[in-house]
């Protein structure tokens, strides 16, 4: 399964936000579902010019809220996400063995 989204300023620029999270869009939810997911991911920038392994967590940041959910994908700081810029595309692949690949494609 694959998910895609265009990265925003607050998702990749520490001066705008140091949250290390991607907003959970519908395609991410199709990949991860409604349950929390934790594990390592392989990160690649521009087809492999920069690579890293870092942990990710898919979770509902409003889990305690009665009528509202707000999913996020937390990532540990790593050289690939440090290289990402607003407007770049992120492609997340969840393989049949549940391994995760995160590709950043420059705008």
C-alpha beads as a LAMMPS data file, in Angstrom:
LAMMPS data file: protein, C-alpha beads

107 atoms
106 bonds

1 atom types
1 bond types

-500.0 500.0 xlo xhi
-500.0 500.0 ylo yhi
-500.0 500.0 zlo zhi

Masses

1 110.0

Atoms # bond

1 1 1 0.000 0.000 0.000
2 1 1 1.152 3.535 -0.767
3 1 1 0.234 6.986 0.442
4 1 1 1.264 10.380 -0.907
5 1 1 1.099 13.980 0.182
6 1 1 2.842 17.285 -0.453
7 1 1 4.859 18.479 2.535
8 1 1 3.930 21.773 4.172
9 1 1 6.181 24.312 5.884
10 1 1 5.197 23.273 9.433
11 1 1 5.922 19.617 8.654
12 1 1 9.537 20.135 7.575
13 1 1 10.869 23.496 8.759
14 1 1 12.047 23.591 12.394
15 1 1 11.759 27.394 12.472
16 1 1 8.030 27.077 11.675
17 1 1 7.406 24.088 13.958
18 1 1 9.628 21.554 15.657
19 1 1 6.912 18.922 15.916
20 1 1 8.452 16.156 13.726
21 1 1 4.999 15.119 12.562
22 1 1 3.148 14.832 9.285
23 1 1 -0.551 15.612 9.274
24 1 1 -2.555 12.436 8.767
25 1 1 -4.281 12.604 5.398
26 1 1 -6.807 10.056 4.116
27 1 1 -4.185 8.159 2.102
28 1 1 -2.077 7.697 5.261
29 1 1 -5.120 6.358 7.076
30 1 1 -5.639 3.870 4.226
31 1 1 -2.082 2.605 4.811
32 1 1 -2.037 2.567 8.628
33 1 1 -5.720 2.250 9.586
34 1 1 -7.227 3.399 12.885
35 1 1 -4.819 1.580 15.187
36 1 1 -1.549 2.940 16.477
37 1 1 1.504 1.780 14.545
38 1 1 5.060 1.973 15.870
39 1 1 8.192 0.765 14.196
40 1 1 11.265 1.539 12.148
41 1 1 11.092 3.047 8.681
42 1 1 13.650 3.361 5.924
43 1 1 13.870 6.957 4.655
44 1 1 15.168 7.912 1.196
45 1 1 15.652 11.378 -0.304
46 1 1 15.663 11.809 -4.088
47 1 1 15.955 8.110 -4.831
48 1 1 18.704 7.441 -2.333
49 1 1 21.023 10.451 -2.354
50 1 1 20.411 10.620 1.425
51 1 1 19.187 7.639 3.455
52 1 1 18.339 6.930 7.087
53 1 1 16.509 4.565 9.394
54 1 1 14.287 6.120 12.054
55 1 1 11.276 5.159 14.132
56 1 1 7.795 6.341 13.246
57 1 1 4.504 6.363 15.137
58 1 1 1.031 6.623 13.592
59 1 1 -1.432 7.780 16.219
60 1 1 -4.625 9.716 16.925
61 1 1 -3.567 12.884 18.730
62 1 1 -7.177 13.391 19.887
63 1 1 -7.774 9.836 21.026
64 1 1 -9.345 11.043 24.272
65 1 1 -11.791 13.343 22.447
66 1 1 -15.332 11.963 22.301
67 1 1 -16.234 12.960 18.756
68 1 1 -13.065 13.971 16.951
69 1 1 -9.923 12.281 15.698
70 1 1 -6.755 13.829 14.336
71 1 1 -4.177 11.392 13.061
72 1 1 -0.487 12.214 12.814
73 1 1 2.643 10.423 11.694
74 1 1 5.472 11.194 14.103
75 1 1 9.027 10.630 12.859
76 1 1 12.354 10.753 14.652
77 1 1 14.695 13.424 13.385
78 1 1 16.866 12.092 10.562
79 1 1 18.975 13.407 7.657
80 1 1 16.290 12.667 5.047
81 1 1 13.589 14.682 6.778
82 1 1 16.177 17.386 7.515
83 1 1 16.726 17.661 3.735
84 1 1 12.981 17.808 2.922
85 1 1 11.482 21.135 1.859
86 1 1 7.940 22.495 1.641
87 1 1 6.412 21.382 -1.652
88 1 1 8.350 18.115 -1.781
89 1 1 6.250 14.974 -2.066
90 1 1 6.373 12.230 0.537
91 1 1 5.496 8.700 -0.542
92 1 1 4.949 6.155 2.205
93 1 1 4.934 2.474 1.310
94 1 1 3.791 -0.242 3.696
95 1 1 5.080 -3.562 2.435
96 1 1 3.366 -6.944 2.979
97 1 1 5.852 -7.691 5.802
98 1 1 4.759 -4.401 7.499
99 1 1 8.105 -2.734 6.796
100 1 1 7.792 0.965 5.972
101 1 1 9.600 2.975 3.316
102 1 1 9.422 6.778 3.237
103 1 1 10.531 8.466 0.015
104 1 1 10.949 12.214 -0.349
105 1 1 10.723 13.443 -3.947
106 1 1 11.918 17.038 -4.443
107 1 1 9.368 19.468 -5.868

Bonds

1 1 1 2
2 1 2 3
3 1 3 4
4 1 4 5
5 1 5 6
6 1 6 7
7 1 7 8
8 1 8 9
9 1 9 10
10 1 10 11
11 1 11 12
12 1 12 13
13 1 13 14
14 1 14 15
15 1 15 16
16 1 16 17
17 1 17 18
18 1 18 19
19 1 19 20
20 1 20 21
21 1 21 22
22 1 22 23
23 1 23 24
24 1 24 25
25 1 25 26
26 1 26 27
27 1 27 28
28 1 28 29
29 1 29 30
30 1 30 31
31 1 31 32
32 1 32 33
33 1 33 34
34 1 34 35
35 1 35 36
36 1 36 37
37 1 37 38
38 1 38 39
39 1 39 40
40 1 40 41
41 1 41 42
42 1 42 43
43 1 43 44
44 1 44 45
45 1 45 46
46 1 46 47
47 1 47 48
48 1 48 49
49 1 49 50
50 1 50 51
51 1 51 52
52 1 52 53
53 1 53 54
54 1 54 55
55 1 55 56
56 1 56 57
57 1 57 58
58 1 58 59
59 1 59 60
60 1 60 61
61 1 61 62
62 1 62 63
63 1 63 64
64 1 64 65
65 1 65 66
66 1 66 67
67 1 67 68
68 1 68 69
69 1 69 70
70 1 70 71
71 1 71 72
72 1 72 73
73 1 73 74
74 1 74 75
75 1 75 76
76 1 76 77
77 1 77 78
78 1 78 79
79 1 79 80
80 1 80 81
81 1 81 82
82 1 82 83
83 1 83 84
84 1 84 85
85 1 85 86
86 1 86 87
87 1 87 88
88 1 88 89
89 1 89 90
90 1 90 91
91 1 91 92
92 1 92 93
93 1 93 94
94 1 94 95
95 1 95 96
96 1 96 97
97 1 97 98
98 1 98 99
99 1 99 100
100 1 100 101
101 1 101 102
102 1 102 103
103 1 103 104
104 1 104 105
105 1 105 106
106 1 106 107
